[in-house]
Amino acid sequence: MARTITQRLSAELDRTSKGTVYLYAEYDLHPDISSFSISFPNTLSPEETNGFSHTGRQCRWTGGGIDPWIRFRLNTDQTSSGGYDFVDTGEWAIFKCPPLNWSWQYSGRKFDFSKSYDVRQEGIISSDGNIVYLGPYSEKRFRAGGQLFRLAIPEPASLQASISDVRSSLSFAARNLDVGGKNDEVVVVAAPSSVDWGWGGLQSGANGFWAVDTSRVDNANNTWVHEYVHTRQEWQRHESTDWLVEGTTNYYAALLTLRQGHISFSRFHQYLMTDHDRGSVLVDKSQWTSPNAFYSKGRRVLAALDAEIRVETDGNYSFEDVFEAINATEGSFTHGDLRQTIRQAVGLNLDDWLAKYVESSAVPVVPDDESLFVDEAPPTPPEPESEEPETEEPESDPEEPESVEPEVEEPESDPEEPESEELEVEEPESDPEEPESVEPEVEEPESEPEDQTDECPVCESPVGTDDEFCTTCGTALDRQCPVCGRDVTDEPYCRECGTEIQETCGLCGHRVHSSDRYCPNCGTDLS
């Protein structure tokens, strides 16, 4: 039986500073370990050690002391898309634990390496350390679809959707998305909107994500469900299938939100039939017309592919069967693997279909047939399978025993050695917290759901629930970014993906409505 080296990482706020937190690394080393060293990224700086010396980006065990440890200072703040991915405000923080690499020498039987993660104060951490919140918060726990959900609501956060609605939305997705890839636990943090986030939500690691507290459950691109779907993607990425990463999350976020009855079919279909990036060749990222092609054309192609499978198999199969089969594959999942997986999972040869819509710039039509996507009237979601008590100050990391952490295997070249020999083993960490699936979700501002519109916000004239424009003044009633689905109002550009939102006259530059035939300023024919 293999012996184990144990690493425990725990996090703590430094309330005297912003942008950094403390990260403690503690180790249990067996007497048969003769040397042990750690290398770390430049976001970490050792500040205090016991039983370790450090030079540059490496700490070496000195061989002395019981239970040696290192206290690092971690630079938490990371930005992208003009805002934060992770941040420490001094009073609270959302961040991820960075990767560490180890090497050791030992005698006797080989050693396995075990990792666990914890917090040293109020806070919550995912089982792989890739989503961490530190600071005052309340926690809502519930079980659905065989998973435990831990919804952390920081004290500075103010949920736009009710806790009940978020719980119901996630529970519905967990019970109705049958694609495998379930983790025992999912950690969800409602990120306070007081911070200028780069995204509306971000999944990191295997089983954790944050979503901005303004996120709603009645948008086609439902942030909570979008990020949850990312946690169900277990295949290894390949450039030729990158479009599936966001194509599946955008499509299934909309499909599950439709089936739960939070959006109309017309809104669902409109969202999927986007023309943005329609000229992209999805299999080749160098031929994408923008970096957002996997959001836009990706969701359209995925929806049409799902419909094609349903039609050709008389409803006996869907892309969920393919999704589940993809999750069961090993190695990088290529476009060739996709063709083969479809044949094996649903019994169809769709090579020609894929060649037309994935390997070229052609774009499919998503059928305007609600029965293909909704078998019956949208159900009223049942209560979650069970609910656990809400806690204001939960015990740190109560349900994360070391056994849930992935073990690091020894290199194949390291066979079990006789007692008299000494070997060196290097254990690189594969940086699990940053898979390609951390693609972000959309942020939803405080606007009324499009299906509940009853009067124009400009002229207050009565309007229908599915009207796109006010028939009296021409105001656009459904203002969402056509690329990523984020709600927008008067912004000239989408804050999520940068798409130009406001339309202007090509002659005089005056702002016009999408419904205008002529420019109201200069009379130019806009058609």
C-alpha positions in Angstrom: 0.0 0.0 0.0 1.3 3.4 -1.0 2.2 5.9 1.7 1.1 9.5 1.5 2.6 13.0 1.7 -0.1 15.5 2.8 -0.4 19.1 1.8 -2.9 21.4 3.5 -3.5 24.9 2.0 -5.5 27.3 4.0 -6.4 31.0 3.3 -6.8 34.1 5.5 -7.6 37.7 4.8 -5.0 40.4 5.6 -7.3 43.3 6.6 -4.4 45.7 6.6 -4.0 45.5 2.8 -5.9 45.2 -0.4 -5.0 42.8 -3.2 -3.3 40.2 -1.1 -4.2 37.5 1.3 -2.3 35.0 3.4 -1.9 31.4 2.1 -0.6 28.8 4.5 1.0 25.6 3.2 1.4 22.8 5.8 3.0 19.4 5.2 3.1 15.9 6.8 6.3 14.3 5.8 7.2 10.6 6.6 10.5 9.7 8.2 11.5 7.9 4.9 11.4 11.3 3.0 15.0 12.5 2.8 14.4 15.7 0.8 11.4 17.8 -0.2 11.2 21.0 -2.2 8.4 23.3 -3.5 8.4 25.7 -6.4 5.7 28.3 -6.7 4.5 31.1 -9.1 5.4 34.7 -8.9 2.0 35.5 -7.3 3.3 34.0 -4.1 5.9 35.4 -1.7 7.1 33.4 1.3 6.9 35.6 4.4 7.4 33.1 7.3 8.6 29.5 7.3 9.0 26.7 9.8 11.4 23.9 8.7 11.9 25.4 5.2 14.5 27.7 3.6 13.7 29.6 0.4 15.7 31.0 -2.5 14.0 32.6 -5.5 10.8 30.7 -6.4 11.7 27.6 -4.4 11.4 26.4 -0.8 13.5 23.5 0.5 12.7 21.4 3.5 15.6 21.7 5.9 15.0 18.3 7.5 14.1 19.7 10.9 10.9 20.6 12.7 7.7 18.8 13.0 4.9 19.5 10.5 6.8 22.1 8.5 4.9 25.0 7.0 5.2 28.1 4.9 3.1 31.3 5.1 2.8 32.9 1.7 1.4 36.3 0.7 -0.7 35.8 -2.4 -1.4 38.5 -4.9 -5.1 37.8 -5.6 -6.2 40.4 -8.1 -6.5 39.3 -11.7 -8.2 41.2 -14.5 -9.6 40.7 -18.0 -12.1 42.2 -20.3 -11.7 45.6 -18.5 -12.6 44.2 -15.0 -11.8 41.7 -12.3 -11.7 38.0 -12.5 -10.6 37.8 -8.9 -10.1 40.5 -6.3 -9.3 41.3 -2.6 -11.0 44.4 -1.2 -9.4 44.2 2.2 -12.8 43.4 3.8 -13.5 40.4 1.6 -12.0 38.5 -1.3 -12.8 36.1 -4.2 -9.8 34.3 -5.6 -8.3 30.9 -6.4 -5.3 29.1 -4.9 -2.3 29.0 -7.3 -0.6 25.9 -8.4 2.5 24.5 -6.5 5.0 22.0 -7.8 6.9 19.5 -5.6 9.8 17.1 -5.8 11.1 14.7 -3.1 13.5 11.9 -2.5 12.5 8.9 -0.5 13.4 5.3 0.4 11.2 2.3 0.6 7.7 2.0 -0.9 6.5 4.9 -3.1 4.5 7.8 -1.8 1.3 9.3 -3.1 0.5 13.0 -2.7 -2.7 14.3 -1.1 -4.0 17.8 -1.1 -6.7 19.5 1.0 -8.0 23.1 1.2 -9.5 25.1 4.0 -10.1 28.6 5.3 -8.9 30.1 8.6 -11.8 32.4 9.1 -15.3 33.1 7.8 -15.3 31.9 4.2 -15.9 29.1 1.8 -13.6 27.1 -0.5 -14.2 24.6 -3.3 -12.8 21.1 -2.9 -10.0 21.8 -5.4 -9.2 25.3 -4.1 -10.1 27.1 -7.3 -13.0 29.2 -5.9 -12.4 30.9 -2.5 -14.4 33.5 -0.8 -13.1 35.1 2.5 -15.2 37.5 4.5 -18.6 37.7 6.2 -21.4 35.8 4.5 -24.4 33.6 4.8 -24.7 30.1 3.2 -27.7 28.3 1.7 -27.2 24.6 1.3 -29.5 22.3 -0.7 -29.3 19.0 -2.5 -30.5 18.4 -6.0 -29.7 15.8 -8.7 -27.5 13.9 -6.3 -25.3 17.0 -5.7 -24.8 19.3 -2.7 -25.0 22.9 -3.6 -23.4 25.5 -1.3 -24.6 29.0 -2.2 -22.5 31.6 -0.4 -24.0 35.1 -0.2 -21.3 37.7 0.9 -22.6 40.3 3.3 -21.9 43.1 0.8 -23.9 41.2 -1.9 -27.5 42.0 -2.8 -29.2 39.2 -4.9 -31.5 40.5 -7.6 -33.0 37.1 -8.0 -34.4 35.6 -4.8 -32.5 32.8 -3.1 -35.5 30.6 -3.8 -35.3 31.4 -7.5 -31.5 30.7 -7.7 -31.9 27.5 -5.8 -34.8 26.4 -8.0 -32.9 27.3 -11.2 -29.8 25.3 -10.2 -31.9 22.4 -8.9 -33.8 22.2 -12.1 -30.6 22.1 -14.1 -29.0 19.5 -11.9 -32.0 17.2 -12.2 -32.6 17.7 -15.9 -29.2 17.9 -17.5 -28.4 14.2 -18.1 -24.8 14.4 -19.3 -22.7 12.9 -16.5 -19.8 14.8 -15.1 -21.4 15.5 -11.7 -19.4 16.5 -8.8 -20.5 15.6 -5.3 -20.4 19.3 -4.3 -20.8 22.6 -6.1 -19.7 25.9 -4.5 -21.4 29.0 -5.8 -20.5 32.5 -4.7 -22.8 35.6 -5.4 -20.1 38.2 -6.2 -21.0 41.7 -4.9 -21.7 44.0 -7.8 -19.9 46.9 -6.0 -16.8 45.6 -7.8 -16.2 46.2 -11.6 -16.1 42.6 -12.7 -14.7 41.6 -16.1 -17.5 39.0 -16.5 -21.0 38.3 -15.3 -19.8 35.0 -13.9 -16.7 32.8 -13.9 -16.3 29.0 -13.4 -12.9 27.9 -12.1 -11.7 24.4 -11.4 -14.0 21.3 -11.3 -16.8 22.4 -9.1 -17.0 26.1 -8.3 -18.0 29.4 -9.8 -19.0 32.9 -8.9 -21.9 34.9 -10.5 -22.5 38.6 -10.0 -25.3 39.2 -7.5 -27.4 41.1 -10.2 -27.6 37.9 -12.3 -31.2 36.9 -13.1 -32.8 33.5 -13.7 -35.1 34.8 -16.5 -32.5 35.6 -19.2 -31.9 33.3 -22.1 -28.3 33.1 -21.1 -29.0 32.4 -17.4 -25.7 33.1 -15.7 -26.3 30.7 -12.8 -27.1 27.8 -15.2 -24.4 28.8 -17.7 -21.7 28.5 -15.1 -23.2 25.4 -13.6 -23.1 23.7 -17.1 -19.4 24.4 -17.2 -18.9 22.3 -14.1 -20.4 19.4 -16.0 -17.8 19.6 -18.8 -15.2 17.0 -18.1 -13.5 16.4 -21.5 -10.0 17.5 -22.3 -10.0 20.5 -24.6 -8.6 20.7 -28.1 -8.5 23.8 -30.3 -10.7 22.2 -33.0 -13.5 21.8 -30.5 -13.1 25.0 -28.4 -16.4 26.1 -29.8 -18.2 23.4 -27.8 -17.0 25.0 -24.5 -19.3 28.0 -24.8 -21.7 26.5 -27.5 -22.9 24.0 -25.0 -23.1 26.4 -22.0 -25.0 29.1 -23.9 -27.4 26.6 -25.5 -28.2 24.5 -22.4 -28.5 27.6 -20.2 -31.2 28.8 -22.6 -32.8 25.4 -23.1 -33.1 24.7 -19.4 -34.4 28.2 -18.7 -37.0 27.7 -21.4 -38.1 24.3 -20.0 -38.4 25.7 -16.5 -40.8 28.4 -17.9 -38.7 31.4 -17.3 -38.5 32.6 -20.9 -40.8 32.2 -23.9 -40.0 30.1 -26.9 -39.9 33.2 -29.1 -37.2 34.6 -26.9 -35.3 31.3 -26.8 -35.4 31.0 -30.6 -34.5 34.6 -31.1 -31.4 34.2 -28.9 -30.2 31.1 -30.7 -30.8 32.5 -34.2 -28.1 35.2 -33.8 -26.3 36.2 -37.0 -23.2 37.4 -35.2 -20.1 35.7 -36.3 -22.1 33.7 -38.8 -19.1 33.6 -41.2 -16.8 31.9 -38.7 -15.4 28.5 -39.3 -15.7 27.0 -35.9 -13.2 24.1 -36.3 -10.4 26.7 -37.0 -10.1 29.5 -34.5 -7.9 31.4 -37.0 -11.1 31.7 -39.1 -13.3 33.1 -36.4 -14.7 36.5 -37.2 -14.3 37.5 -33.5 -13.1 36.0 -30.3 -16.8 35.6 -29.3 -17.7 33.2 -32.1 -18.1 30.3 -29.7 -20.7 32.3 -27.8 -22.7 33.3 -30.9 -22.3 31.0 -33.8 -21.4 28.2 -31.3 -24.8 28.3 -29.7 -26.6 28.5 -33.0 -24.8 25.5 -34.4 -25.2 23.5 -31.2 -29.0 24.2 -31.1 -29.4 23.2 -34.8 -27.3 20.0 -34.2 -29.4 19.0 -31.3 -32.6 19.5 -33.4 -31.0 17.5 -36.2 -30.4 14.6 -33.9 -33.9 14.7 -32.5 -35.5 14.8 -35.9 -33.3 12.0 -37.4 -33.9 9.7 -34.4 -37.6 10.4 -33.9 -36.8 12.0 -30.6 -35.1 8.9 -29.2 -31.7 10.7 -28.9 -30.5 14.3 -28.4 -27.1 16.1 -28.1 -27.3 15.3 -24.4 -26.4 11.7 -25.3 -23.4 13.0 -27.2 -22.4 15.4 -24.4 -22.4 12.4 -22.0 -20.3 10.3 -24.3 -17.8 13.2 -24.7 -17.4 13.4 -21.0 -16.5 9.7 -21.0 -13.6 10.2 -23.5 -9.9 10.2 -22.6 -7.3 12.5 -24.0 -7.8 15.7 -26.0 -11.2 15.7 -27.7 -10.7 16.6 -31.3 -13.1 17.4 -34.2 -12.5 13.9 -35.5 -13.5 12.5 -32.1 -16.7 14.5 -32.3 -17.7 12.9 -35.6 -17.0 9.5 -34.2 -18.7 10.1 -30.9 -21.9 11.3 -32.6 -21.9 8.0 -34.6 -21.4 5.9 -31.5 -23.7 7.8 -29.2 -26.8 8.3 -31.4 -26.2 6.0 -34.4 -26.0 8.8 -37.0 -23.4 9.7 -39.5 -23.5 13.5 -39.5 -20.1 14.0 -41.1 -21.6 16.0 -44.0 -23.6 18.1 -41.6 -20.5 18.9 -39.5 -18.5 19.6 -42.7 -21.1 22.1 -43.8 -21.7 24.0 -40.5 -18.6 23.5 -38.4 -15.8 23.1 -41.0 -17.1 25.9 -43.3 -18.7 29.3 -42.9 -22.2 28.1 -43.6 -24.7 28.7 -40.9 -27.7 26.4 -40.1 -31.3 27.4 -39.3 -32.6 26.5 -35.9 -36.1 25.1 -36.4 -38.9 27.3 -35.2 -40.7 24.2 -33.7 -41.2 24.3 -29.9 -42.0 20.6 -29.8 -38.5 19.8 -30.7 -37.1 21.4 -27.6 -40.0 21.2 -25.1 -41.8 17.9 -24.9 -44.6 19.3 -22.9 -45.7 22.5 -21.2 -42.9 23.9 -19.0 -43.2 22.1 -15.7 -43.5 23.7 -12.3 -40.2 22.8 -10.7 -40.5 20.6 -7.6 -38.8 21.5 -4.4 -35.1 20.5 -4.2 -34.5 16.9 -3.1 -33.5 18.2 0.4 -32.5 21.3 2.0 -29.8 21.8 4.6 -30.0 24.5 7.3 -28.7 28.0 6.3 -25.7 29.0 8.3 -24.3 32.5 9.0 -20.9 31.3 10.0 -20.4 27.8 8.8 -17.5 25.7 10.1 -14.6 26.0 7.7 -14.7 23.5 4.9 -16.9 21.0 6.8 -17.5 18.5 4.0 -14.1 18.5 2.3 -12.1 15.6 3.6 -8.8 15.0 2.0 -10.2 12.1 0.2 -12.2 14.3 -2.2 -9.0 15.9 -3.5 -7.5 14.5 -6.6 -4.4 12.5 -5.9 -1.2 13.2 -7.9 0.1 10.1 -9.5 3.7 9.2 -9.6 5.4 9.2 -13.0 5.3 5.9 -14.7 9.1 5.7 -14.6 9.0 5.6 -10.8 8.5 1.9 -9.9 8.3 0.6 -6.4 11.9 0.3 -5.2 13.6 -2.0 -2.6 14.2 -0.6 0.8 17.9 0.0 0.2 17.4 2.3 -2.8 16.6 6.0 -2.9 14.8 7.7 -5.7 13.8 11.2 -6.6 10.3 12.0 -7.7 9.1 15.2 -9.2 5.4 16.0 -8.9 4.3 18.8 -11.2 0.8 20.2 -10.5 -1.3 20.4 -13.5 -2.9 23.7 -12.5 -6.4 22.2 -12.2 -8.0 25.5 -11.3 -7.7 26.9 -14.8 -9.3 24.6 -17.4 -10.5 26.1 -20.7 -14.0 26.0 -19.3 -13.7 29.1 -17.2 -15.3 31.0 -19.9 -17.5 33.7 -18.4 -21.2 34.3 -18.3 -23.2 37.4 -18.8 -24.2 40.0 -16.2 -27.8 41.0 -15.9 -28.7 44.5 -14.7 -31.9 45.5 -13.0 -34.2 45.6 -15.9 -37.6 44.0 -16.1 -37.8 40.5 -17.7 -38.7 40.8 -21.4 -41.6 38.5 -21.1 -43.2 40.7 -18.4 -43.2 44.0 -20.3 -46.6 45.7 -20.1 -45.9 49.3 -21.0 -43.2 51.1 -23.0 -40.5 52.6 -20.6 -40.4 55.7 -22.8 -43.9 56.7 -23.8 -45.8 54.3 -21.4 -48.0 53.0 -24.2 -49.4 49.4 -23.7 -47.2 46.8 -25.4 -47.5 43.0 -25.8 -45.3 40.6 -23.8 -43.6 39.4 -27.0 -43.3 42.7 -28.7 -39.8 43.7 -29.8 -40.6 47.4 -30.3 -43.1 49.8 -29.0 -45.6 50.4 -31.8 -46.1 54.0 -30.7 -42.6 55.4 -30.4 -40.4 52.6 -31.7 -38.4 52.0 -28.5 -36.7 48.6 -28.5 -38.3 46.7 -25.6 -35.9 43.7 -25.5 -32.4 45.2 -25.1 -29.9 42.4 -24.8 -26.5 42.0 -26.4 -27.0 39.9 -29.5 -23.7 38.2 -29.0 -23.5 37.3 -25.3 -27.1 37.9 -24.2 -26.3 40.4 -21.4 -29.0 43.0 -20.7 -28.1 46.5 -21.9 -29.9 49.8 -21.8 -28.3 53.0 -23.1 -24.7 51.8 -23.3 -23.0 52.2 -26.7 -21.2 49.0 -26.2 -21.9 45.8 -24.3 -19.8 45.7 -21.2 -19.6 42.0 -21.3 -18.1 41.4 -24.8 -17.7 44.8 -26.4 -20.3 44.4 -29.1 -21.6 47.8 -30.4 -25.2 48.1 -29.1 -26.4 51.6 -30.2 -27.2 52.0 -33.8 -26.4 55.3 -35.6 -27.2 56.8 -38.9 -24.4 56.2 -41.4 -24.7 59.7 -42.8 -25.2 62.1 -39.8 -24.3 59.8 -36.9 -27.6 60.4 -35.1 -28.8 57.6 -32.8 -31.6 55.6 -34.3 -33.8 52.7 -33.3 -33.5 49.3 -35.0 -37.1 49.8 -36.1 -36.5 53.1 -37.8 -36.8 53.1 -41.6 -35.5 56.7 -41.9 -33.2 58.7 -39.7 -35.3 61.1 -37.6 -32.5 63.7 -37.9 -31.6 63.8 -41.5 -34.2 61.6 -43.2 -31.7 59.1 -44.6 -33.2 55.8 -45.7 -31.8 53.3 -43.3 -32.9 50.2 -45.1 
